[in-house]
């Protein structure tokens, strides 16, 4: 079976996010002072062949832990659906 995974990787809340801070400040310069505390992350979409959803989740989890996210600085969450 083929599954689609949607993965979001974000910096840990306790860490500074210089890119997010710059965007937050820029919002004020364009008149959007109501927007605050912007955090910038990554969105990853991938497809995986697996015998079932449990196996697909395990493969995506392994990919996140080994390559897609830096556990020291980032957290991630994902969803999977059959396609």
N, C-alpha and C positions, 0 to 999 in steps of 0.2 A: 504494500500500500504506500501511497505517497501522502506526505503531510507537509503543511506549511507552518513554519514557526515565525512568530513576530516577537522580537526580543528588544527590550528597552534597557539600555545601560546608562546609569547615572552616577555622578560622583557621590560619595557618602555625604550625608547631611553635615557631618562634623568637619568636613574639609572645605577649604576655600574654593570657590569656583570663579577664577579671574574672568573668564569669558562671560559667565552669567552676570557678574558684577558690572562689566563694561556695558552689556546690553541693558541692564537695569538703569544705569546712569543715562544711557542714550535715550531711553524711553522718556525721561524728563525733558530732554532737549527737543523732542518732537511733540510735546504737549500731552504725553500720556503718563502723568505723574501718579495715576492710580495703580499702575503696574509696578509691582515691587518683587524683590527676592527671586529674580529669574535664575533658573539653573539650566545649564546646557548639557545635554547628553547625546547619545547616539541611538538610532533606531536601525535594527538589522532584520532583514527578512531572508529566510532561507528555506529550502525544501529538502526533505529527508525521506529516503526510502526505508521503511521499517515494516516488520510483520504486524505490529499493532501500535496503538497509541502509547502504551506504557514504554515500549522499546524506543519509540520516537522521542518521547520525553527524556529518556535516559541519554540518548545520543545528543540531544540539544543541550542538556545539562552538562555533559562532558565537554562539548564545544565551548560553552560559556566559561567553564572553570579553567580549561586549558589554553584558550586563545582569545575569546571575544571580550572578556572582562578581566580587569586587574583587581583581584579580591582585596588587595590592600587599600585601594583607592576608590573602588567602584562597587555598586550593587547592581543587580539585574533581576529582571522578571520576564517571563515569556508566556505566550499562549500558543497552543497547537490546535490545528484543525485538519481534518482529512480533506484532500482535494481530489 
